[in-house]
Amino acid sequence: MTAPATIDALADCYEAECRSLIGHLPNSSPFISWLGVADQAVMRRIVADETSHERRLFDLMLELDSSPPPAIRGTETGAIAYLDIRALLPRITADKRRLLAAYETNASRLAADKRASALVSSILDDERRHLAELQRIEKVQ
């Protein structure tokens, strides 16, 4: 049987992903024409990774015979449609820091479950790489 602390930590990470501004970028149609092709590819990869993180957390919770919490989206994600990416980039970077902090906070709670710990460790690696890429893009602009 999976420890309740493991399920709670996975649920916290899942909820943080669901509230993420980043996952809503494709639906909001921000203008990204000012980004170079390479930076556009980076942003698309970050969005795809966030979608994958959410799905992998969801799937693991089901495998552990738990019900994932409802996917409640952050209300702040509703005000990003048609904004220029330059206006969004500081918010995206701040959101990435919030997401990274949520994973770092919950990582220690997952030490007893090897699968959950490995998943969150893998996601943490992605989140750190994403933050570095976002900071690089932000610095260039």
Secondary structure as the mmCIF struct_conf table of DSSP 4:
data_model
#
loop_
_struct_conf.conf_type_id
_struct_conf.id
_struct_conf.beg_label_comp_id
_struct_conf.beg_label_asym_id
_struct_conf.beg_label_seq_id
_struct_conf.end_label_comp_id
_struct_conf.end_label_asym_id
_struct_conf.end_label_seq_id
HELX_RH_AL_P HELX_RH_AL_P1 PRO A 4 ARG A 19
BEND BEND1 LEU A 21 LEU A 21
HELX_RH_3T_P HELX_RH_3T_P1 ILE A 22 HIS A 24
HELX_RH_AL_P HELX_RH_AL_P2 LEU A 25 SER A 28
STRN STRN1 PHE A 31 PHE A 31
TURN_TY1_P TURN_TY1_P1 SER A 33 TRP A 34
BEND BEND2 LEU A 35 LEU A 35
HELX_RH_AL_P HELX_RH_AL_P3 VAL A 37 GLU A 63
TURN_TY1_P TURN_TY1_P2 LEU A 64 ASP A 65
HELX_LH_PP_P HELX_LH_PP_P1 SER A 67 PRO A 70
HELX_LH_PP_P HELX_LH_PP_P2 ILE A 72 GLY A 74
HELX_RH_3T_P HELX_RH_3T_P2 THR A 75 ALA A 79
TURN_TY1_P TURN_TY1_P3 ALA A 81 TYR A 82
STRN STRN2 ASP A 84 ASP A 84
HELX_RH_AL_P HELX_RH_AL_P4 ILE A 85 ALA A 107
HELX_RH_3T_P HELX_RH_3T_P3 SER A 108 LEU A 110
TURN_TY1_P TURN_TY1_P4 ALA A 111 ALA A 112
HELX_RH_AL_P HELX_RH_AL_P5 LYS A 114 VAL A 140
#
